[in-house]
Amino acid sequence: MGTKQITIEALASGTEHDIVLSPGTTAGQVLKDLGMNGKDFWLQLADPERIVETAEELFPLVEPGAKLHASPRMDVGDDR
């Protein structure tokens, strides 16, 4: 099936990381390879509404050359 080269932009620092993605690679593995953990960060596809879960396989979700964003997780809830 081959590989795909994609770019991950770390939104907190503005740095970009080019990575080679193989079938079976999860979002959590990519975050770990970039020195981020899946408890504190998540990946977003180009569609900002689409958060990739850490256990989710990235390969079928992206096209070669895609750019994803790694951003800190934020708890959204009622502050009452």
mmCIF file of the N, C-alpha and C atoms, coordinates in Angstrom:
data_MODEL
# 
_entry.id   MODEL 
# 
loop_
_atom_site.group_PDB 
_atom_site.id 
_atom_site.type_symbol 
_atom_site.label_atom_id 
_atom_site.label_alt_id 
_atom_site.label_comp_id 
_atom_site.label_asym_id 
_atom_site.label_entity_id 
_atom_site.label_seq_id 
_atom_site.pdbx_PDB_ins_code 
_atom_site.Cartn_x 
_atom_site.Cartn_y 
_atom_site.Cartn_z 
_atom_site.occupancy 
_atom_site.B_iso_or_equiv 
_atom_site.pdbx_formal_charge 
_atom_site.auth_seq_id 
_atom_site.auth_comp_id 
_atom_site.auth_asym_id 
_atom_site.auth_atom_id 
_atom_site.pdbx_PDB_model_num 
ATOM 1   N N  . MET A 1 1  ? 0.819   -1.194 0.000  1.00 0.00 ? 1  MET A N  1 
ATOM 2   C CA . MET A 1 1  ? 0.000   0.000  0.000  1.00 0.00 ? 1  MET A CA 1 
ATOM 3   C C  . MET A 1 1  ? 0.861   1.256  0.000  1.00 0.00 ? 1  MET A C  1 
ATOM 4   N N  . GLY A 1 2  ? 2.112   1.174  0.432  1.00 0.00 ? 2  GLY A N  1 
ATOM 5   C CA . GLY A 1 2  ? 3.014   2.308  0.360  1.00 0.00 ? 2  GLY A CA 1 
ATOM 6   C C  . GLY A 1 2  ? 2.958   3.214  1.566  1.00 0.00 ? 2  GLY A C  1 
ATOM 7   N N  . THR A 1 3  ? 3.433   4.435  1.364  1.00 0.00 ? 3  THR A N  1 
ATOM 8   C CA . THR A 1 3  ? 3.477   5.443  2.428  1.00 0.00 ? 3  THR A CA 1 
ATOM 9   C C  . THR A 1 3  ? 2.931   6.758  1.890  1.00 0.00 ? 3  THR A C  1 
ATOM 10  N N  . LYS A 1 4  ? 2.691   7.684  2.809  1.00 0.00 ? 4  LYS A N  1 
ATOM 11  C CA . LYS A 1 4  ? 2.253   9.031  2.439  1.00 0.00 ? 4  LYS A CA 1 
ATOM 12  C C  . LYS A 1 4  ? 3.062   10.020 3.261  1.00 0.00 ? 4  LYS A C  1 
ATOM 13  N N  . GLN A 1 5  ? 3.546   11.072 2.616  1.00 0.00 ? 5  GLN A N  1 
ATOM 14  C CA . GLN A 1 5  ? 4.225   12.130 3.357  1.00 0.00 ? 5  GLN A CA 1 
ATOM 15  C C  . GLN A 1 5  ? 3.196   13.197 3.686  1.00 0.00 ? 5  GLN A C  1 
ATOM 16  N N  . ILE A 1 6  ? 3.146   13.575 4.969  1.00 0.00 ? 6  ILE A N  1 
ATOM 17  C CA . ILE A 1 6  ? 2.223   14.604 5.427  1.00 0.00 ? 6  ILE A CA 1 
ATOM 18  C C  . ILE A 1 6  ? 2.980   15.581 6.325  1.00 0.00 ? 6  ILE A C  1 
ATOM 19  N N  . THR A 1 7  ? 2.352   16.704 6.619  1.00 0.00 ? 7  THR A N  1 
ATOM 20  C CA . THR A 1 7  ? 2.941   17.704 7.499  1.00 0.00 ? 7  THR A CA 1 
ATOM 21  C C  . THR A 1 7  ? 2.056   17.872 8.722  1.00 0.00 ? 7  THR A C  1 
ATOM 22  N N  . ILE A 1 8  ? 2.694   17.904 9.886  1.00 0.00 ? 8  ILE A N  1 
ATOM 23  C CA . ILE A 1 8  ? 1.989   18.176 11.134 1.00 0.00 ? 8  ILE A CA 1 
ATOM 24  C C  . ILE A 1 8  ? 2.473   19.532 11.619 1.00 0.00 ? 8  ILE A C  1 
ATOM 25  N N  . GLU A 1 9  ? 1.549   20.461 11.819 1.00 0.00 ? 9  GLU A N  1 
ATOM 26  C CA . GLU A 1 9  ? 1.904   21.762 12.374 1.00 0.00 ? 9  GLU A CA 1 
ATOM 27  C C  . GLU A 1 9  ? 1.519   21.784 13.846 1.00 0.00 ? 9  GLU A C  1 
ATOM 28  N N  . ALA A 1 10 ? 2.503   22.026 14.697 1.00 0.00 ? 10 ALA A N  1 
ATOM 29  C CA . ALA A 1 10 ? 2.250   22.159 16.133 1.00 0.00 ? 10 ALA A CA 1 
ATOM 30  C C  . ALA A 1 10 ? 1.777   23.585 16.376 1.00 0.00 ? 10 ALA A C  1 
ATOM 31  N N  . LEU A 1 11 ? 0.485   23.747 16.633 1.00 0.00 ? 11 LEU A N  1 
ATOM 32  C CA . LEU A 1 11 ? -0.088  25.088 16.737 1.00 0.00 ? 11 LEU A CA 1 
ATOM 33  C C  . LEU A 1 11 ? 0.488   25.896 17.899 1.00 0.00 ? 11 LEU A C  1 
ATOM 34  N N  . ALA A 1 12 ? 0.849   25.244 18.990 1.00 0.00 ? 12 ALA A N  1 
ATOM 35  C CA . ALA A 1 12 ? 1.383   25.970 20.149 1.00 0.00 ? 12 ALA A CA 1 
ATOM 36  C C  . ALA A 1 12 ? 2.714   26.648 19.839 1.00 0.00 ? 12 ALA A C  1 
ATOM 37  N N  . SER A 1 13 ? 3.550   25.986 19.028 1.00 0.00 ? 13 SER A N  1 
ATOM 38  C CA . SER A 1 13 ? 4.875   26.529 18.736 1.00 0.00 ? 13 SER A CA 1 
ATOM 39  C C  . SER A 1 13 ? 5.010   27.074 17.312 1.00 0.00 ? 13 SER A C  1 
ATOM 40  N N  . GLY A 1 14 ? 4.088   26.674 16.435 1.00 0.00 ? 14 GLY A N  1 
ATOM 41  C CA . GLY A 1 14 ? 4.164   27.104 15.042 1.00 0.00 ? 14 GLY A CA 1 
ATOM 42  C C  . GLY A 1 14 ? 5.142   26.301 14.205 1.00 0.00 ? 14 GLY A C  1 
ATOM 43  N N  . THR A 1 15 ? 5.755   25.269 14.789 1.00 0.00 ? 15 THR A N  1 
ATOM 44  C CA . THR A 1 15 ? 6.708   24.461 14.034 1.00 0.00 ? 15 THR A CA 1 
ATOM 45  C C  . THR A 1 15 ? 5.979   23.428 13.182 1.00 0.00 ? 15 THR A C  1 
ATOM 46  N N  . GLU A 1 16 ? 6.598   23.099 12.062 1.00 0.00 ? 16 GLU A N  1 
ATOM 47  C CA . GLU A 1 16 ? 6.037   22.091 11.162 1.00 0.00 ? 16 GLU A CA 1 
ATOM 48  C C  . GLU A 1 16 ? 6.964   20.894 11.110 1.00 0.00 ? 16 GLU A C  1 
ATOM 49  N N  . HIS A 1 17 ? 6.366   19.715 11.046 1.00 0.00 ? 17 HIS A N  1 
ATOM 50  C CA . HIS A 1 17 ? 7.109   18.459 11.005 1.00 0.00 ? 17 HIS A CA 1 
ATOM 51  C C  . HIS A 1 17 ? 6.616   17.650 9.809  1.00 0.00 ? 17 HIS A C  1 
ATOM 52  N N  . ASP A 1 18 ? 7.524   17.338 8.891  1.00 0.00 ? 18 ASP A N  1 
ATOM 53  C CA . ASP A 1 18 ? 7.190   16.454 7.775  1.00 0.00 ? 18 ASP A CA 1 
ATOM 54  C C  . ASP A 1 18 ? 7.420   15.026 8.236  1.00 0.00 ? 18 ASP A C  1 
ATOM 55  N N  . ILE A 1 19 ? 6.413   14.191 8.077  1.00 0.00 ? 19 ILE A N  1 
ATOM 56  C CA . ILE A 1 19 ? 6.528   12.799 8.487  1.00 0.00 ? 19 ILE A CA 1 
ATOM 57  C C  . ILE A 1 19 ? 6.077   11.884 7.358  1.00 0.00 ? 19 ILE A C  1 
ATOM 58  N N  . VAL A 1 20 ? 6.587   10.674 7.394  1.00 0.00 ? 20 VAL A N  1 
ATOM 59  C CA . VAL A 1 20 ? 6.164   9.637  6.452  1.00 0.00 ? 20 VAL A CA 1 
ATOM 60  C C  . VAL A 1 20 ? 5.227   8.722  7.212  1.00 0.00 ? 20 VAL A C  1 
ATOM 61  N N  . LEU A 1 21 ? 4.034   8.595  6.678  1.00 0.00 ? 21 LEU A N  1 
ATOM 62  C CA . LEU A 1 21 ? 2.966   7.839  7.323  1.00 0.00 ? 21 LEU A CA 1 
ATOM 63  C C  . LEU A 1 21 ? 2.822   6.492  6.641  1.00 0.00 ? 21 LEU A C  1 
ATOM 64  N N  . SER A 1 22 ? 2.815   5.438  7.428  1.00 0.00 ? 22 SER A N  1 
ATOM 65  C CA . SER A 1 22 ? 2.623   4.075  6.927  1.00 0.00 ? 22 SER A CA 1 
ATOM 66  C C  . SER A 1 22 ? 1.248   3.578  7.334  1.00 0.00 ? 22 SER A C  1 
ATOM 67  N N  . PRO A 1 23 ? 0.704   2.613  6.599  1.00 0.00 ? 23 PRO A N  1 
ATOM 68  C CA . PRO A 1 23 ? -0.572  2.031  7.008  1.00 0.00 ? 23 PRO A CA 1 
ATOM 69  C C  . PRO A 1 23 ? -0.473  1.490  8.436  1.00 0.00 ? 23 PRO A C  1 
ATOM 70  N N  . GLY A 1 24 ? -1.521  1.690  9.213  1.00 0.00 ? 24 GLY A N  1 
ATOM 71  C CA . GLY A 1 24 ? -1.562  1.200  10.579 1.00 0.00 ? 24 GLY A CA 1 
ATOM 72  C C  . GLY A 1 24 ? -1.077  2.199  11.615 1.00 0.00 ? 24 GLY A C  1 
ATOM 73  N N  . THR A 1 25 ? -0.478  3.303  11.181 1.00 0.00 ? 25 THR A N  1 
ATOM 74  C CA . THR A 1 25 ? 0.023   4.307  12.125 1.00 0.00 ? 25 THR A CA 1 
ATOM 75  C C  . THR A 1 25 ? -1.149  5.079  12.717 1.00 0.00 ? 25 THR A C  1 
ATOM 76  N N  . THR A 1 26 ? -1.177  5.165  14.040 1.00 0.00 ? 26 THR A N  1 
ATOM 77  C CA . THR A 1 26 ? -2.264  5.882  14.709 1.00 0.00 ? 26 THR A CA 1 
ATOM 78  C C  . THR A 1 26 ? -1.865  7.325  15.017 1.00 0.00 ? 26 THR A C  1 
ATOM 79  N N  . ALA A 1 27 ? -2.863  8.126  15.314 1.00 0.00 ? 27 ALA A N  1 
ATOM 80  C CA . ALA A 1 27 ? -2.617  9.510  15.705 1.00 0.00 ? 27 ALA A CA 1 
ATOM 81  C C  . ALA A 1 27 ? -1.759  9.562  16.962 1.00 0.00 ? 27 ALA A C  1 
ATOM 82  N N  . GLY A 1 28 ? -2.007  8.657  17.891 1.00 0.00 ? 28 GLY A N  1 
ATOM 83  C CA . GLY A 1 28 ? -1.226  8.605  19.123 1.00 0.00 ? 28 GLY A CA 1 
ATOM 84  C C  . GLY A 1 28 ? 0.243   8.320  18.863 1.00 0.00 ? 28 GLY A C  1 
ATOM 85  N N  . GLN A 1 29 ? 0.532   7.439  17.902 1.00 0.00 ? 29 GLN A N  1 
ATOM 86  C CA . GLN A 1 29 ? 1.920   7.135  17.567 1.00 0.00 ? 29 GLN A CA 1 
ATOM 87  C C  . GLN A 1 29 ? 2.617   8.357  16.967 1.00 0.00 ? 29 GLN A C  1 
ATOM 88  N N  . VAL A 1 30 ? 1.912   9.082  16.108 1.00 0.00 ? 30 VAL A N  1 
ATOM 89  C CA . VAL A 1 30 ? 2.485   10.279 15.506 1.00 0.00 ? 30 VAL A CA 1 
ATOM 90  C C  . VAL A 1 30 ? 2.772   11.322 16.579 1.00 0.00 ? 30 VAL A C  1 
ATOM 91  N N  . LEU A 1 31 ? 1.819   11.548 17.471 1.00 0.00 ? 31 LEU A N  1 
ATOM 92  C CA . LEU A 1 31 ? 2.039   12.512 18.549 1.00 0.00 ? 31 LEU A CA 1 
ATOM 93  C C  . LEU A 1 31 ? 3.237   12.112 19.407 1.00 0.00 ? 31 LEU A C  1 
ATOM 94  N N  . LYS A 1 32 ? 3.333   10.836 19.742 1.00 0.00 ? 32 LYS A N  1 
ATOM 95  C CA . LYS A 1 32 ? 4.459   10.349 20.551 1.00 0.00 ? 32 LYS A CA 1 
ATOM 96  C C  . LYS A 1 32 ? 5.780   10.588 19.835 1.00 0.00 ? 32 LYS A C  1 
ATOM 97  N N  . ASP A 1 33 ? 5.824   10.300 18.533 1.00 0.00 ? 33 ASP A N  1 
ATOM 98  C CA . ASP A 1 33 ? 7.047   10.511 17.750 1.00 0.00 ? 33 ASP A CA 1 
ATOM 99  C C  . ASP A 1 33 ? 7.456   11.988 17.725 1.00 0.00 ? 33 ASP A C  1 
ATOM 100 N N  . LEU A 1 34 ? 6.479   12.875 17.875 1.00 0.00 ? 34 LEU A N  1 
ATOM 101 C CA . LEU A 1 34 ? 6.760   14.315 17.869 1.00 0.00 ? 34 LEU A CA 1 
ATOM 102 C C  . LEU A 1 34 ? 6.999   14.861 19.271 1.00 0.00 ? 34 LEU A C  1 
ATOM 103 N N  . GLY A 1 35 ? 7.022   13.964 20.264 1.00 0.00 ? 35 GLY A N  1 
ATOM 104 C CA . GLY A 1 35 ? 7.283   14.382 21.633 1.00 0.00 ? 35 GLY A CA 1 
ATOM 105 C C  . GLY A 1 35 ? 6.060   14.935 22.355 1.00 0.00 ? 35 GLY A C  1 
ATOM 106 N N  . MET A 1 36 ? 4.886   14.624 21.836 1.00 0.00 ? 36 MET A N  1 
ATOM 107 C CA . MET A 1 36 ? 3.637   15.054 22.460 1.00 0.00 ? 36 MET A CA 1 
ATOM 108 C C  . MET A 1 36 ? 2.882   13.804 22.892 1.00 0.00 ? 36 MET A C  1 
ATOM 109 N N  . ASN A 1 37 ? 2.077   13.914 23.933 1.00 0.00 ? 37 ASN A N  1 
ATOM 110 C CA . ASN A 1 37 ? 1.308   12.732 24.302 1.00 0.00 ? 37 ASN A CA 1 
ATOM 111 C C  . ASN A 1 37 ? -0.160  12.936 23.981 1.00 0.00 ? 37 ASN A C  1 
ATOM 112 N N  . GLY A 1 38 ? -0.838  11.822 23.764 1.00 0.00 ? 38 GLY A N  1 
ATOM 113 C CA . GLY A 1 38 ? -2.235  11.852 23.370 1.00 0.00 ? 38 GLY A CA 1 
ATOM 114 C C  . GLY A 1 38 ? -3.184  12.300 24.459 1.00 0.00 ? 38 GLY A C  1 
ATOM 115 N N  . LYS A 1 39 ? -2.698  12.414 25.687 1.00 0.00 ? 39 LYS A N  1 
ATOM 116 C CA . LYS A 1 39 ? -3.554  12.909 26.765 1.00 0.00 ? 39 LYS A CA 1 
ATOM 117 C C  . LYS A 1 39 ? -3.621  14.436 26.756 1.00 0.00 ? 39 LYS A C  1 
ATOM 118 N N  . ASP A 1 40 ? -2.563  15.065 26.261 1.00 0.00 ? 40 ASP A N  1 
ATOM 119 C CA . ASP A 1 40 ? -2.490  16.527 26.284 1.00 0.00 ? 40 ASP A CA 1 
ATOM 120 C C  . ASP A 1 40 ? -2.688  17.179 24.918 1.00 0.00 ? 40 ASP A C  1 
ATOM 121 N N  . PHE A 1 41 ? -2.551  16.389 23.838 1.00 0.00 ? 41 PHE A N  1 
ATOM 122 C CA . PHE A 1 41 ? -2.652  16.930 22.481 1.00 0.00 ? 41 PHE A CA 1 
ATOM 123 C C  . PHE A 1 41 ? -3.557  16.062 21.627 1.00 0.00 ? 41 PHE A C  1 
ATOM 124 N N  . TRP A 1 42 ? -4.055  16.648 20.551 1.00 0.00 ? 42 TRP A N  1 
ATOM 125 C CA . TRP A 1 42 ? -4.785  15.877 19.558 1.00 0.00 ? 42 TRP A CA 1 
ATOM 126 C C  . TRP A 1 42 ? -4.464  16.395 18.168 1.00 0.00 ? 42 TRP A C  1 
ATOM 127 N N  . LEU A 1 43 ? -4.815  15.607 17.174 1.00 0.00 ? 43 LEU A N  1 
ATOM 128 C CA . LEU A 1 43 ? -4.603  15.997 15.785 1.00 0.00 ? 43 LEU A CA 1 
ATOM 129 C C  . LEU A 1 43 ? -5.930  16.390 15.175 1.00 0.00 ? 43 LEU A C  1 
ATOM 130 N N  . GLN A 1 44 ? -5.877  17.427 14.340 1.00 0.00 ? 44 GLN A N  1 
ATOM 131 C CA . GLN A 1 44 ? -7.053  17.880 13.617 1.00 0.00 ? 44 GLN A CA 1 
ATOM 132 C C  . GLN A 1 44 ? -6.760  17.795 12.129 1.00 0.00 ? 44 GLN A C  1 
ATOM 133 N N  . LEU A 1 45 ? -7.747  17.332 11.377 1.00 0.00 ? 45 LEU A N  1 
ATOM 134 C CA . LEU A 1 45 ? -7.638  17.347 9.928  1.00 0.00 ? 45 LEU A CA 1 
ATOM 135 C C  . LEU A 1 45 ? -7.876  18.771 9.445  1.00 0.00 ? 45 LEU A C  1 
ATOM 136 N N  . ALA A 1 46 ? -7.790  18.987 8.133  1.00 0.00 ? 46 ALA A N  1 
ATOM 137 C CA . ALA A 1 46 ? -7.990  20.322 7.574  1.00 0.00 ? 46 ALA A CA 1 
ATOM 138 C C  . ALA A 1 46 ? -9.354  20.879 7.973  1.00 0.00 ? 46 ALA A C  1 
ATOM 139 N N  . ASP A 1 47 ? -10.331 19.998 8.095  1.00 0.00 ? 47 ASP A N  1 
ATOM 140 C CA . ASP A 1 47 ? -11.641 20.400 8.581  1.00 0.00 ? 47 ASP A CA 1 
ATOM 141 C C  . ASP A 1 47 ? -11.525 20.560 10.093 1.00 0.00 ? 47 ASP A C  1 
ATOM 142 N N  . PRO A 1 48 ? -11.600 21.782 10.611 1.00 0.00 ? 48 PRO A N  1 
ATOM 143 C CA . PRO A 1 48 ? -11.366 21.989 12.046 1.00 0.00 ? 48 PRO A CA 1 
ATOM 144 C C  . PRO A 1 48 ? -12.358 21.263 12.944 1.00 0.00 ? 48 PRO A C  1 
ATOM 145 N N  . GLU A 1 49 ? -13.439 20.807 12.384 1.00 0.00 ? 49 GLU A N  1 
ATOM 146 C CA . GLU A 1 49 ? -14.416 20.064 13.170 1.00 0.00 ? 49 GLU A CA 1 
ATOM 147 C C  . GLU A 1 49 ? -13.994 18.612 13.379 1.00 0.00 ? 49 GLU A C  1 
ATOM 148 N N  . ARG A 1 50 ? -13.002 18.151 12.620 1.00 0.00 ? 50 ARG A N  1 
ATOM 149 C CA . ARG A 1 50 ? -12.635 16.732 12.635 1.00 0.00 ? 50 ARG A CA 1 
ATOM 150 C C  . ARG A 1 50 ? -11.407 16.501 13.493 1.00 0.00 ? 50 ARG A C  1 
ATOM 151 N N  . ILE A 1 51 ? -11.624 16.019 14.703 1.00 0.00 ? 51 ILE A N  1 
ATOM 152 C CA . ILE A 1 51 ? -10.550 15.650 15.616 1.00 0.00 ? 51 ILE A CA 1 
ATOM 153 C C  . ILE A 1 51 ? -10.263 14.165 15.414 1.00 0.00 ? 51 ILE A C  1 
ATOM 154 N N  . VAL A 1 52 ? -8.998  13.808 15.333 1.00 0.00 ? 52 VAL A N  1 
ATOM 155 C CA . VAL A 1 52 ? -8.610  12.411 15.161 1.00 0.00 ? 52 VAL A CA 1 
ATOM 156 C C  . VAL A 1 52 ? -8.304  11.827 16.544 1.00 0.00 ? 52 VAL A C  1 
ATOM 157 N N  . GLU A 1 53 ? -8.990  10.792 16.916 1.00 0.00 ? 53 GLU A N  1 
ATOM 158 C CA . GLU A 1 53 ? -8.756  10.138 18.202 1.00 0.00 ? 53 GLU A CA 1 
ATOM 159 C C  . GLU A 1 53 ? -7.383  9.477  18.200 1.00 0.00 ? 53 GLU A C  1 
ATOM 160 N N  . THR A 1 54 ? -6.747  9.367  19.361 1.00 0.00 ? 54 THR A N  1 
ATOM 161 C CA . THR A 1 54 ? -5.378  8.846  19.438 1.00 0.00 ? 54 THR A CA 1 
ATOM 162 C C  . THR A 1 54 ? -5.266  7.414  18.925 1.00 0.00 ? 54 THR A C  1 
ATOM 163 N N  . ALA A 1 55 ? -6.295  6.606  19.073 1.00 0.00 ? 55 ALA A N  1 
ATOM 164 C CA . ALA A 1 55 ? -6.244  5.211  18.621 1.00 0.00 ? 55 ALA A CA 1 
ATOM 165 C C  . ALA A 1 55 ? -6.626  5.056  17.153 1.00 0.00 ? 55 ALA A C  1 
ATOM 166 N N  . GLU A 1 56 ? -7.021  6.141  16.516 1.00 0.00 ? 56 GLU A N  1 
ATOM 167 C CA . GLU A 1 56 ? -7.503  6.091  15.141 1.00 0.00 ? 56 GLU A CA 1 
ATOM 168 C C  . GLU A 1 56 ? -6.343  6.035  14.149 1.00 0.00 ? 56 GLU A C  1 
ATOM 169 N N  . GLU A 1 57 ? -6.484  5.188  13.137 1.00 0.00 ? 57 GLU A N  1 
ATOM 170 C CA . GLU A 1 57 ? -5.465  5.072  12.087 1.00 0.00 ? 57 GLU A CA 1 
ATOM 171 C C  . GLU A 1 57 ? -5.559  6.273  11.152 1.00 0.00 ? 57 GLU A C  1 
ATOM 172 N N  . LEU A 1 58 ? -4.427  6.925  10.899 1.00 0.00 ? 58 LEU A N  1 
ATOM 173 C CA . LEU A 1 58 ? -4.395  8.127  10.065 1.00 0.00 ? 58 LEU A CA 1 
ATOM 174 C C  . LEU A 1 58 ? -4.373  7.848  8.567  1.00 0.00 ? 58 LEU A C  1 
ATOM 175 N N  . PHE A 1 59 ? -3.719  6.775  8.167  1.00 0.00 ? 59 PHE A N  1 
ATOM 176 C CA . PHE A 1 59 ? -3.458  6.528  6.746  1.00 0.00 ? 59 PHE A CA 1 
ATOM 177 C C  . PHE A 1 59 ? -4.695  6.674  5.858  1.00 0.00 ? 59 PHE A C  1 
ATOM 178 N N  . PRO A 1 60 ? -5.834  6.036  6.201  1.00 0.00 ? 60 PRO A N  1 
ATOM 179 C CA . PRO A 1 60 ? -6.996  6.160  5.313  1.00 0.00 ? 60 PRO A CA 1 
ATOM 180 C C  . PRO A 1 60 ? -7.686  7.529  5.384  1.00 0.00 ? 60 PRO A C  1 
ATOM 181 N N  . LEU A 1 61 ? -7.314  8.364  6.343  1.00 0.00 ? 61 LEU A N  1 
ATOM 182 C CA . LEU A 1 61 ? -7.982  9.657  6.525  1.00 0.00 ? 61 LEU A CA 1 
ATOM 183 C C  . LEU A 1 61 ? -7.345  10.798 5.752  1.00 0.00 ? 61 LEU A C  1 
ATOM 184 N N  . VAL A 1 62 ? -6.104  10.613 5.287  1.00 0.00 ? 62 VAL A N  1 
ATOM 185 C CA . VAL A 1 62 ? -5.363  11.720 4.675  1.00 0.00 ? 62 VAL A CA 1 
ATOM 186 C C  . VAL A 1 62 ? -4.880  11.376 3.281  1.00 0.00 ? 62 VAL A C  1 
ATOM 187 N N  . GLU A 1 63 ? -4.683  12.410 2.491  1.00 0.00 ? 63 GLU A N  1 
ATOM 188 C CA . GLU A 1 63 ? -4.084  12.287 1.171  1.00 0.00 ? 63 GLU A CA 1 
ATOM 189 C C  . GLU A 1 63 ? -2.605  12.659 1.293  1.00 0.00 ? 63 GLU A C  1 
ATOM 190 N N  . PRO A 1 64 ? -1.753  12.191 0.378  1.00 0.00 ? 64 PRO A N  1 
ATOM 191 C CA . PRO A 1 64 ? -0.353  12.618 0.413  1.00 0.00 ? 64 PRO A CA 1 
ATOM 192 C C  . PRO A 1 64 ? -0.262  14.143 0.357  1.00 0.00 ? 64 PRO A C  1 
ATOM 193 N N  . GLY A 1 65 ? 0.619   14.701 1.167  1.00 0.00 ? 65 GLY A N  1 
ATOM 194 C CA . GLY A 1 65 ? 0.803   16.144 1.211  1.00 0.00 ? 65 GLY A CA 1 
ATOM 195 C C  . GLY A 1 65 ? -0.150  16.870 2.144  1.00 0.00 ? 65 GLY A C  1 
ATOM 196 N N  . ALA A 1 66 ? -1.024  16.144 2.822  1.00 0.00 ? 66 ALA A N  1 
ATOM 197 C CA . ALA A 1 66 ? -1.990  16.772 3.729  1.00 0.00 ? 66 ALA A CA 1 
ATOM 198 C C  . ALA A 1 66 ? -1.268  17.471 4.877  1.00 0.00 ? 66 ALA A C  1 
ATOM 199 N N  . LYS A 1 67 ? -1.922  18.489 5.411  1.00 0.00 ? 67 LYS A N  1 
ATOM 200 C CA . LYS A 1 67 ? -1.389  19.201 6.567  1.00 0.00 ? 67 LYS A CA 1 
ATOM 201 C C  . LYS A 1 67 ? -2.388  19.055 7.709  1.00 0.00 ? 67 LYS A C  1 
ATOM 202 N N  . LEU A 1 68 ? -1.916  18.515 8.821  1.00 0.00 ? 68 LEU A N  1 
ATOM 203 C CA . LEU A 1 68 ? -2.735  18.361 10.015 1.00 0.00 ? 68 LEU A CA 1 
ATOM 204 C C  . LEU A 1 68 ? -2.210  19.292 11.091 1.00 0.00 ? 68 LEU A C  1 
ATOM 205 N N  . HIS A 1 69 ? -3.051  19.577 12.061 1.00 0.00 ? 69 HIS A N  1 
ATOM 206 C CA . HIS A 1 69 ? -2.652  20.442 13.163 1.00 0.00 ? 69 HIS A CA 1 
ATOM 207 C C  . HIS A 1 69 ? -2.625  19.648 14.459 1.00 0.00 ? 69 HIS A C  1 
ATOM 208 N N  . ALA A 1 70 ? -1.554  19.824 15.215 1.00 0.00 ? 70 ALA A N  1 
ATOM 209 C CA . ALA A 1 70 ? -1.462  19.248 16.556 1.00 0.00 ? 70 ALA A CA 1 
ATOM 210 C C  . ALA A 1 70 ? -1.733  20.392 17.523 1.00 0.00 ? 70 ALA A C  1 
ATOM 211 N N  . SER A 1 71 ? -2.775  20.229 18.313 1.00 0.00 ? 71 SER A N  1 
ATOM 212 C CA . SER A 1 71 ? -3.121  21.305 19.238 1.00 0.00 ? 71 SER A CA 1 
ATOM 213 C C  . SER A 1 71 ? -3.379  20.747 20.632 1.00 0.00 ? 71 SER A C  1 
ATOM 214 N N  . PRO A 1 72 ? -3.187  21.587 21.639 1.00 0.00 ? 72 PRO A N  1 
ATOM 215 C CA . PRO A 1 72 ? -3.459  21.142 23.003 1.00 0.00 ? 72 PRO A CA 1 
ATOM 216 C C  . PRO A 1 72 ? -4.943  20.807 23.163 1.00 0.00 ? 72 PRO A C  1 
ATOM 217 N N  . ARG A 1 73 ? -5.212  19.749 23.902 1.00 0.00 ? 73 ARG A N  1 
ATOM 218 C CA . ARG A 1 73 ? -6.609  19.401 24.194 1.00 0.00 ? 73 ARG A CA 1 
ATOM 219 C C  . ARG A 1 73 ? -7.181  20.465 25.116 1.00 0.00 ? 73 ARG A C  1 
ATOM 220 N N  . MET A 1 74 ? -8.433  20.759 24.898 1.00 0.00 ? 74 MET A N  1 
ATOM 221 C CA . MET A 1 74 ? -9.129  21.703 25.757 1.00 0.00 ? 74 MET A CA 1 
ATOM 222 C C  . MET A 1 74 ? -10.419 21.069 26.232 1.00 0.00 ? 74 MET A C  1 
ATOM 223 N N  . ASP A 1 75 ? -10.655 21.141 27.523 1.00 0.00 ? 75 ASP A N  1 
ATOM 224 C CA . ASP A 1 75 ? -11.907 20.646 28.057 1.00 0.00 ? 75 ASP A CA 1 
ATOM 225 C C  . ASP A 1 75 ? -12.951 21.727 27.884 1.00 0.00 ? 75 ASP A C  1 
ATOM 226 N N  . VAL A 1 76 ? -14.030 21.354 27.228 1.00 0.00 ? 76 VAL A N  1 
ATOM 227 C CA . VAL A 1 76 ? -15.125 22.287 27.027 1.00 0.00 ? 76 VAL A CA 1 
ATOM 228 C C  . VAL A 1 76 ? -16.291 21.806 27.870 1.00 0.00 ? 76 VAL A C  1 
ATOM 229 N N  . GLY A 1 77 ? -16.803 22.674 28.657 1.00 0.00 ? 77 GLY A N  1 
ATOM 230 C CA . GLY A 1 77 ? -17.910 22.254 29.507 1.00 0.00 ? 77 GLY A CA 1 
ATOM 231 C C  . GLY A 1 77 ? -18.602 23.429 30.139 1.00 0.00 ? 77 GLY A C  1 
ATOM 232 N N  . ASP A 1 78 ? -19.520 23.108 30.984 1.00 0.00 ? 78 ASP A N  1 
ATOM 233 C CA . ASP A 1 78 ? -20.301 24.108 31.675 1.00 0.00 ? 78 ASP A CA 1 
ATOM 234 C C  . ASP A 1 78 ? -19.526 24.556 32.919 1.00 0.00 ? 78 ASP A C  1 
ATOM 235 N N  . ASP A 1 79 ? -19.296 25.834 33.058 1.00 0.00 ? 79 ASP A N  1 
ATOM 236 C CA . ASP A 1 79 ? -18.525 26.373 34.185 1.00 0.00 ? 79 ASP A CA 1 
ATOM 237 C C  . ASP A 1 79 ? -19.394 26.749 35.383 1.00 0.00 ? 79 ASP A C  1 
ATOM 238 N N  . ARG A 1 80 ? -20.626 26.326 35.396 1.00 0.00 ? 80 ARG A N  1 
ATOM 239 C CA . ARG A 1 80 ? -21.499 26.695 36.514 1.00 0.00 ? 80 ARG A CA 1 
ATOM 240 C C  . ARG A 1 80 ? -21.079 26.108 37.798 1.00 0.00 ? 80 ARG A C  1 
# 
